[in-house]
Amino acid sequence: MSTDSAEAPLAAGHHDLRRARRLVVKIGSALLVDEASGAVRRDWLDALSDDVAALSTAGCEVVLVSSGAIAVGRRHLGLTQNALKLEEKQAAAATGQIRLAHAYQESLARHDITVAQILLTLDDTEERRRHLNARSTLNTLLKLRTLPVINENDTVATSEIRVGDNDRLAARVAAMLGADTLVLLSDIDGLYSADPRSNPQADFIPEVAEVTPAIEAMAGAAPSDYSSGGMVTKLMAAKVATGAGCRMVITDGRRLNPLAAVMEGARCTWFLASVEPRTARKRWIAGSLKPSGKLLLDDGALKALGDGKSLLPAGVTAVEGSFQRGDAVQVCDGTGREIARGLAAYSAADARRIIGHKSREIEAILGYRGREELIHRDDLVVS
């Protein structure tokens, strides 16, 4: 591999955060919360908010994935012992989530940015139905120029608390949203050939083209404090993100204005994606999902798909198989020959009721207002 050493040339344009159009930023507890007092570091948060506002003004959609609820809530509840029971962590998270949301709201309101809190678990990004619901909500918020702040749903999800893995959650969110850039704000300025805290001779790695076993071997053990992700989970996040077409950055977030610092050339490690997010998604639809049903199209719908348009119910003549919203289906001509694959916006039962009808009739037929398309062009791959 030619890009796993400090001497490797940097690919032009790949290292400019200003190029991000949809950006996910992961914020660790140790950056956001003062360990001694349990208070939110408002000066740090305000500086980060200034960075976010500048990116938003430049046309970038920003999503924040934030740790810190347990760290904030435990002090308020007087849970000062080192080791907390699971139920104590959940109680601390329930208290801390409100305080964190209020802090973000106040800080970003200085820039007239509306904030929405979303509580997710890894299951919400991996289980198909919940993935679709979360994706739809987040996309709608971004369309309404609202900044989502995503926290782990620690009050009900036990595995996330044990792992403390917001790195991987942030990567899943980036993949789910088709983000082009993921920034992990950390307590280290990037990837080294070994842990620089124990090996001063470790080499800094400015760019990684692929997370190979040799790269994974560079990761040390995760620390035992609130910042429990460590380099191991950051490399796991890199594999998820870059596989979805999203480049990733690890940078030292302890400084004020950490995103501005990256844009000004601060030391960091870039993990490169070999494809664009949309290309990665199309490949996933075409090759990674087993079709659960089949849609037969008339000639007009076939021509529309050939012109790059979405599939509307009016152009479908028959529905075969049993599938749910979000499942992959084959799209076929009148003879049953597959001409495309896509993700259905309706279940098979609902699709059978609306095929042959205009999109404006869907609400009257089904009793609810769903999507105008049976398969949106972004969820469709022509064979």
LONUNU-999452 format. One line per field, with one value per residue (C-alpha): residue number from 0; residue in one letter; x, y, z. Coordinates in steps of 0.05 Angstrom, whole numbers. Layout:
N
nr <- c(NUM, ...)
rest <- c(A, ...)
xx <- c(X, ...)
yy <- c(Y, ...)
zz <- c(Z, ...)
END
This chain:
383
nr <- c(0, 1, 2, 3, 4, 5, 6, 7, 8, 9, 10, 11, 12, 13, 14, 15, 16, 17, 18, 19, 20, 21, 22, 23, 24, 25, 26, 27, 28, 29, 30, 31, 32, 33, 34, 35, 36, 37, 38, 39, 40, 41, 42, 43, 44, 45, 46, 47, 48, 49, 50, 51, 52, 53, 54, 55, 56, 57, 58, 59, 60, 61, 62, 63, 64, 65, 66, 67, 68, 69, 70, 71, 72, 73, 74, 75, 76, 77, 78, 79, 80, 81, 82, 83, 84, 85, 86, 87, 88, 89, 90, 91, 92, 93, 94, 95, 96, 97, 98, 99, 100, 101, 102, 103, 104, 105, 106, 107, 108, 109, 110, 111, 112, 113, 114, 115, 116, 117, 118, 119, 120, 121, 122, 123, 124, 125, 126, 127, 128, 129, 130, 131, 132, 133, 134, 135, 136, 137, 138, 139, 140, 141, 142, 143, 144, 145, 146, 147, 148, 149, 150, 151, 152, 153, 154, 155, 156, 157, 158, 159, 160, 161, 162, 163, 164, 165, 166, 167, 168, 169, 170, 171, 172, 173, 174, 175, 176, 177, 178, 179, 180, 181, 182, 183, 184, 185, 186, 187, 188, 189, 190, 191, 192, 193, 194, 195, 196, 197, 198, 199, 200, 201, 202, 203, 204, 205, 206, 207, 208, 209, 210, 211, 212, 213, 214, 215, 216, 217, 218, 219, 220, 221, 222, 223, 224, 225, 226, 227, 228, 229, 230, 231, 232, 233, 234, 235, 236, 237, 238, 239, 240, 241, 242, 243, 244, 245, 246, 247, 248, 249, 250, 251, 252, 253, 254, 255, 256, 257, 258, 259, 260, 261, 262, 263, 264, 265, 266, 267, 268, 269, 270, 271, 272, 273, 274, 275, 276, 277, 278, 279, 280, 281, 282, 283, 284, 285, 286, 287, 288, 289, 290, 291, 292, 293, 294, 295, 296, 297, 298, 299, 300, 301, 302, 303, 304, 305, 306, 307, 308, 309, 310, 311, 312, 313, 314, 315, 316, 317, 318, 319, 320, 321, 322, 323, 324, 325, 326, 327, 328, 329, 330, 331, 332, 333, 334, 335, 336, 337, 338, 339, 340, 341, 342, 343, 344, 345, 346, 347, 348, 349, 350, 351, 352, 353, 354, 355, 356, 357, 358, 359, 360, 361, 362, 363, 364, 365, 366, 367, 368, 369, 370, 371, 372, 373, 374, 375, 376, 377, 378, 379, 380, 381, 382)
rest <- c(M, S, T, D, S, A, E, A, P, L, A, A, G, H, H, D, L, R, R, A, R, R, L, V, V, K, I, G, S, A, L, L, V, D, E, A, S, G, A, V, R, R, D, W, L, D, A, L, S, D, D, V, A, A, L, S, T, A, G, C, E, V, V, L, V, S, S, G, A, I, A, V, G, R, R, H, L, G, L, T, Q, N, A, L, K, L, E, E, K, Q, A, A, A, A, T, G, Q, I, R, L, A, H, A, Y, Q, E, S, L, A, R, H, D, I, T, V, A, Q, I, L, L, T, L, D, D, T, E, E, R, R, R, H, L, N, A, R, S, T, L, N, T, L, L, K, L, R, T, L, P, V, I, N, E, N, D, T, V, A, T, S, E, I, R, V, G, D, N, D, R, L, A, A, R, V, A, A, M, L, G, A, D, T, L, V, L, L, S, D, I, D, G, L, Y, S, A, D, P, R, S, N, P, Q, A, D, F, I, P, E, V, A, E, V, T, P, A, I, E, A, M, A, G, A, A, P, S, D, Y, S, S, G, G, M, V, T, K, L, M, A, A, K, V, A, T, G, A, G, C, R, M, V, I, T, D, G, R, R, L, N, P, L, A, A, V, M, E, G, A, R, C, T, W, F, L, A, S, V, E, P, R, T, A, R, K, R, W, I, A, G, S, L, K, P, S, G, K, L, L, L, D, D, G, A, L, K, A, L, G, D, G, K, S, L, L, P, A, G, V, T, A, V, E, G, S, F, Q, R, G, D, A, V, Q, V, C, D, G, T, G, R, E, I, A, R, G, L, A, A, Y, S, A, A, D, A, R, R, I, I, G, H, K, S, R, E, I, E, A, I, L, G, Y, R, G, R, E, E, L, I, H, R, D, D, L, V, V, S)
xx <- c(0, 28, -8, 7, 70, 85, 122, 61, 35, -32, -86, -108, -174, -184, -161, -204, -261, -292, -311, -359, -432, -460, -416, -423, -382, -371, -358, -329, -347, -277, -279, -348, -352, -305, -288, -280, -344, -388, -405, -408, -347, -386, -327, -308, -380, -390, -326, -349, -417, -381, -347, -413, -447, -392, -398, -474, -469, -424, -478, -456, -508, -481, -501, -471, -463, -449, -427, -430, -499, -473, -414, -460, -516, -475, -447, -516, -543, -484, -458, -384, -357, -312, -354, -428, -480, -517, -581, -541, -511, -580, -606, -547, -559, -633, -613, -553, -589, -635, -576, -536, -593, -604, -530, -530, -594, -567, -500, -526, -583, -530, -527, -602, -592, -650, -629, -665, -646, -648, -635, -609, -577, -534, -595, -633, -581, -575, -646, -679, -746, -716, -660, -710, -750, -688, -660, -726, -731, -659, -665, -728, -694, -636, -684, -717, -648, -648, -585, -594, -556, -554, -541, -538, -604, -568, -630, -657, -598, -550, -498, -482, -467, -420, -383, -385, -377, -402, -347, -382, -451, -426, -400, -467, -503, -456, -469, -544, -547, -500, -453, -389, -347, -341, -299, -280, -259, -211, -157, -104, -88, -92, -66, 5, 44, 41, 12, 53, 39, 80, 125, 154, 185, 117, 107, 48, 3, -28, -68, -98, -125, -150, -157, -114, -93, -27, -64, -109, -47, -27, -87, -75, -122, -181, -171, -212, -242, -303, -268, -276, -273, -198, -164, -192, -264, -240, -211, -275, -312, -265, -281, -356, -352, -303, -341, -402, -364, -352, -281, -263, -218, -188, -164, -148, -212, -186, -167, -220, -251, -228, -264, -234, -166, -174, -193, -131, -85, -80, -49, -99, -107, -152, -183, -201, -263, -253, -324, -376, -432, -485, -443, -431, -505, -523, -472, -503, -573, -550, -507, -517, -592, -635, -699, -763, -811, -822, -855, -878, -878, -913, -875, -884, -852, -795, -780, -783, -732, -687, -690, -667, -735, -767, -817, -888, -947, -983, -932, -935, -980, -969, -937, -908, -881, -886, -844, -844, -826, -752, -742, -706, -749, -736, -763, -783, -812, -877, -843, -813, -742, -705, -686, -671, -671, -693, -719, -795, -827, -889, -905, -929, -1000, -1002, -967, -1021, -1073, -1040, -1010, -1041, -1062, -1036, -991, -1042, -1092, -1047, -1072, -1145, -1132, -1087, -1112, -1043, -996, -935, -883, -904, -857, -862, -786, -747, -691, -639, -661, -661, -606, -617, -588)
yy <- c(0, 68, 112, 83, 123, 196, 203, 184, 240, 269, 262, 329, 354, 294, 332, 394, 394, 452, 402, 366, 372, 326, 320, 277, 298, 252, 285, 246, 255, 275, 335, 359, 346, 368, 304, 336, 377, 340, 406, 418, 456, 515, 552, 489, 477, 549, 546, 482, 514, 571, 521, 486, 552, 570, 504, 509, 579, 550, 500, 439, 397, 378, 322, 315, 249, 265, 226, 256, 241, 193, 238, 298, 261, 221, 283, 315, 252, 246, 182, 198, 127, 101, 40, 49, -6, -13, 17, 76, 89, 88, 136, 182, 180, 198, 259, 279, 275, 334, 376, 360, 376, 443, 460, 446, 485, 546, 545, 537, 586, 641, 627, 618, 543, 499, 435, 368, 311, 240, 180, 119, 52, 12, -32, 29, 36, -38, -66, -49, -20, 23, 43, 70, 108, 140, 157, 188, 230, 254, 272, 311, 350, 367, 388, 435, 464, 434, 406, 336, 320, 244, 210, 137, 115, 94, 92, 30, 0, -38, -61, 10, 30, -29, -15, 61, 58, 124, 119, 61, 92, 156, 114, 78, 145, 171, 109, 112, 185, 179, 230, 245, 261, 236, 272, 237, 289, 252, 262, 244, 278, 217, 147, 126, 63, 48, 82, 147, 152, 90, 93, 162, 133, 117, 145, 189, 164, 223, 183, 113, 89, 22, -7, -68, -118, -80, -16, -51, -77, -5, 5, 2, -19, 26, 71, 57, 126, 159, 163, 88, 81, 80, 71, 1, 27, 85, 38, -3, 62, 76, 10, 23, 95, 85, 23, 68, 119, 166, 193, 198, 243, 231, 295, 324, 356, 384, 451, 505, 508, 438, 436, 503, 476, 418, 466, 507, 447, 419, 350, 294, 227, 221, 154, 155, 125, 95, 110, 165, 153, 145, 95, 54, 54, 32, -25, -47, -48, -84, -137, -144, -151, -211, -190, -207, -193, -170, -111, -116, -51, -23, 8, 79, 62, 26, 88, 132, 88, 91, 167, 164, 177, 144, 88, 112, 67, 85, 47, -19, -73, -129, -144, -212, -239, -216, -157, -100, -27, -21, -91, -102, -121, -138, -90, -127, -115, -147, -214, -219, -201, -162, -92, -60, -71, -24, -13, -12, 48, 7, -64, -114, -109, -34, -35, -81, -30, 30, 3, 33, 95, 166, 186, 238, 182, 143, 178, 166, 93, 75, 124, 155, 199, 160, 173, 192, 139, 64, 64, 130, 137, 142, 73, 43, 10, -5, -73)
zz <- c(0, -20, 30, 98, 111, 127, 61, 18, -26, -8, -61, -87, -58, -13, 48, 45, 95, 58, 3, 50, 30, 84, 146, 208, 269, 328, 395, 454, 527, 547, 500, 518, 593, 648, 685, 753, 755, 705, 673, 598, 572, 545, 516, 476, 454, 433, 391, 358, 345, 310, 265, 250, 234, 185, 149, 147, 117, 64, 44, 84, 121, 189, 237, 306, 342, 415, 475, 545, 574, 627, 645, 655, 690, 740, 775, 779, 812, 860, 828, 839, 849, 794, 775, 763, 760, 694, 722, 750, 682, 651, 704, 692, 617, 626, 667, 625, 558, 577, 600, 538, 491, 527, 521, 446, 436, 473, 439, 368, 378, 377, 302, 294, 282, 303, 339, 342, 388, 361, 406, 368, 381, 333, 321, 295, 240, 224, 228, 161, 183, 239, 192, 142, 194, 224, 155, 133, 197, 192, 118, 133, 189, 143, 88, 140, 156, 226, 257, 286, 350, 357, 424, 440, 471, 534, 578, 542, 504, 548, 497, 475, 547, 556, 492, 492, 417, 389, 336, 303, 314, 279, 220, 214, 215, 161, 118, 130, 108, 49, 82, 44, 106, 178, 229, 294, 345, 392, 444, 393, 327, 283, 271, 290, 274, 349, 411, 415, 490, 502, 441, 425, 362, 331, 261, 245, 188, 150, 100, 95, 28, 56, 126, 118, 172, 176, 191, 242, 278, 293, 339, 414, 470, 487, 548, 611, 623, 592, 525, 516, 441, 430, 363, 354, 347, 304, 253, 255, 241, 183, 151, 156, 131, 74, 51, 44, 3, 61, 75, 149, 191, 259, 292, 360, 384, 449, 417, 408, 338, 320, 252, 232, 252, 203, 148, 165, 158, 229, 234, 225, 190, 129, 111, 37, 4, -65, -88, -78, -27, -81, -120, -57, -42, -113, -109, -43, -72, -135, -104, -29, -21, -39, -75, -38, -94, -165, -200, -273, -313, -374, -432, -407, -340, -374, -415, -353, -317, -378, -373, -300, -268, -207, -212, -201, -183, -247, -290, -251, -278, -227, -159, -143, -78, -6, 17, 66, 59, 47, 20, -45, -105, -178, -230, -293, -362, -383, -398, -328, -350, -296, -318, -250, -175, -121, -50, -46, -12, 3, 26, -25, 3, -4, -71, -100, -79, -112, -176, -238, -200, -200, -142, -120, -107, -58, 5, -12, -27, 32, 84, 95, 56, 35, -19, -89, -118, -111, -117, -115, -167, -110, -88, -158, -198, -272, -292)
END
